[in-house]
Amino acid sequence: MEINQQIFEHGVLEADIERLSKEIAEKRNLLEHKNLPERELIKKSLEPIIRQTPINRQSAIGNQQSIAGSQILPDYLNSSPAEIKLQVEKLVDSVFHQGIIKAVKEAQKSGGFILDAFHDALTDKLHEELKRRKLI
C-alpha cells in the first residue's frame, strides 16, 4: 500500500513538472518574457498556481524536521529564526512528495511571508530540477 502511495505521489510530481515545463516554454515565446532569465520564467509560471489555489485558513502546526539541502532557501531568510527556515524547507520538500498544489495549500496556512519565501525557494529548486532533466 505504501509503495502505491509513493508511485501516486511521484506521478503528481511528474505531472506538475511536465505542466510547468510547458508553461515555461509558452511564456518564453511571449514577447514580454523573451529576455527573462530562466528562474524568472519559472517564478512567473508558479504565480498562477500559488494565487489560484484556494486558501485554507487552518493553522499549520506540526512537527518540523530539517531536510537536506538548506541551500535552497532565499538569502533573505539567513537572519530568520530556525523555525521559519525549517518550515520553508519542509514545504519545498513536500512538493517532491505531494505535488505543487498540496504544498501551496500548506504554505498558505502559514501567511504571506512563508508563502513568499516558499515561492522563492521553490523557484530555485525547480530551476535545478528542470535543468537536470533538460526541460529548460
Secondary structure, DSSP 8 states (H G I E B T S, - for coil): -HHHHHHHHHHHHHHHHHHHHHHHHHHHTSGGGTT--HHHHHHHHHHHHHHHS----S---------S-GGGS-GGGTTS-HHHHHHHHHHHHHHHHH-HHHHHHHHHTT-HHHHHHHHHHHHHHHHHHHHHTT--
